[in-house]
Amino acid sequence: MSVGELFNPRSIALVGATDKSGWSISTLANLRAHGFPGPVHLVNPRGGVVHGQAAYRSLAEVPERVDLAYVMVPTAAVLGVLREGAKLGIRCYVILTAGFGEAGEEGRGWRRRSRPSPPRTG
């Protein structure tokens, strides 16, 4: 994997974008303020208009390749978003959520399941 898609993406998706989320509002504002030149696709399961632009209901509805996805959904939904994105060829993610290791044993279990297995030796 090239780190270019992470540090210099051509397009970005904000998954879980909503007018009620400080992460969503701030992330989009920062991308705009710092002149991100590519498209920023907003994804919200209800669709509609978010931050003044049309939102897609899923990553699968985004009509072009996404290089980087910001994932701003409840912890229980993160793995589903990552699986959907992986099927679409998205390889770079920034996860903005809480509730993994800091949320007790259930969160630690989600964290363990989300990590790739270590390589086998011998």
CORUR-V430652 format. One record per backbone hydrogen bond with DSSP energy under -1.0 kcal/mol. CO is the residue of the C=O (numbers start at 1). NH is the residue of the N-H. Records with the same first field share a line. If there is no record, write none. Layout:
# CORUR-V430652
CO: NH ; NH
This chain:
# CORUR-V430652
3: 7
4: 8
11: 67 ; 68
12: 41
13: 70
14: 17 ; 43
15: 72
18: 21
21: 25
22: 26
23: 27
24: 28
25: 29
26: 30
27: 31
28: 32
29: 33
30: 34
31: 36
32: 35
39: 12
41: 14
42: 56
43: 16 ; 17
44: 47
48: 55
50: 53
53: 50
56: 44
59: 62
68: 13
69: 94
70: 15
71: 96
74: 77
75: 78
77: 81
78: 82
79: 83
80: 84
81: 85
82: 86
83: 87
84: 88
85: 90
86: 89
92: 69
94: 71
100: 103
104: 108
105: 109
106: 110
107: 111
108: 112
109: 113
110: 114
